[in-house]
Structure formats: structure tokens, C-alpha cells
């Protein structure tokens, strides 16, 4: 299974929005509405931020939103805050109980 | 509190073996599928194995198939990863992760609870 493609970095000023892309394949992102996004602060475990493309788990601010079009997906963080500075990973179910992750995007709050 | 706690990591020589454990608490472990996900130093996440709630069916990516074996003991609320024929490229932090349910208990394709990770270093 090929890893999903993410830009290595993204940045924005406090209060601005940043969008992270995640490019997959027709057998992963394109085939299923099971795209997830995880936030990871240095030295910490990943935290689920978005699942099933657009859904937010309880406790995740509505500043975080997800979308999908074709073989690509995106995570948008609106109203950037200092605590949003972290690495973000996309993931897609790839069928038959297998998963693929992206390489990660480091978000910097300027 | 819902929690996963990994243990068993350490330094092992190439070709060696190691068994990781993941102790679950705060939820009905036997109801949920579980996965192992690893992260090499400075790198991204890589899915390593998946086991359904009953433990009867298991899945692996090609990178570890035939070398790694996932198992679980629902009576002990514990997930395991037996790693054999270890290579330098297996060096990573290994996380156990709980499969999340979607609305109404449906499949969601996501992992909502992660452990703190255990470091495995393969080096001579």
C-alpha cells in the first residue's frame, strides 16, 4: 500500500486559516469515505481530530473541518491558535481491514 | 478513564525477537478491534497490524507480514505484538490504537484512543 501524500509544512498567523491536502489513490481515499485526520504534538501520541471525512469527535473544536474530492482530502483549521501548532496526519481505510497514512504536515503558527 | 498502556520495547539485535503488550482499561476491550501503528524517528505513521474484537482474524501490511503476529487476550484486556526477524528499519515507537465506532456503532475507519507508545530499537 502506498503512503498518502501530504505537504511537509504549512503555516498561518493567529486567527487565519490553514488547509492541509492529502492525496491518495482510487483504492484508498477515492474508494471509501473513511478518511481520518490526527494531530500530534512533539513527544505525544496522535489524537483523532476528524473521522469519516467530515465528522469531529466530541471535544474537538469546530475550527477543525474536513472534506474530500475524488482521490484527495483536506483538513482546514480556521481561526488558528497557538495550540494548533503540531504535526497533522491523514489516514484512509484501504479495504480488507488495512490502512494507509500520510507522511505528515507540520503546521506552524507564525 | 479510557487508557491504553504499551510496554515491552527495548534494544534488540537484528534478527532478534521482541513482544510488545498493550494493557487496556476504562472500556469494554472485547468489543473493539485494535491496531498497532508505528512511527520511525522523525518520520510519519505506519499501520502495522489489525485484529478484530474476537481475535480470530488478523491483518498486516506487506512490510511486516510473516514476521509480526498480533494477538489479544480479552480475559486480560491486553493486546500483543510478537515481532520476529527484526530489522533496522523496524526501529520505531510502536503505538496500540483502539478502533473507533461511528454513529450507531458502525465502522468508522478511525482510531480514537492511542497509547503513549513504546520504543523499539533494532541495532547491533
Interface residues (C-beta under 8 A of the other chain):
Chain A: X1 X3 X32 X34 X35 X36 X38 X44 X45 X46 X47 X48 X51 X52 X55 X57 X89 X91 X92 X93 X96 X97 X98 X99 X100 X101 X102 X103 X104
Chain B: X33 X35 X37 X43 X44 X45 X46 X47 X50 X52 X57 X59 X61 X62 X95 X97 X100 X102 X107 X108 X109 X110 X111 X112 X114 X115 X116 X117
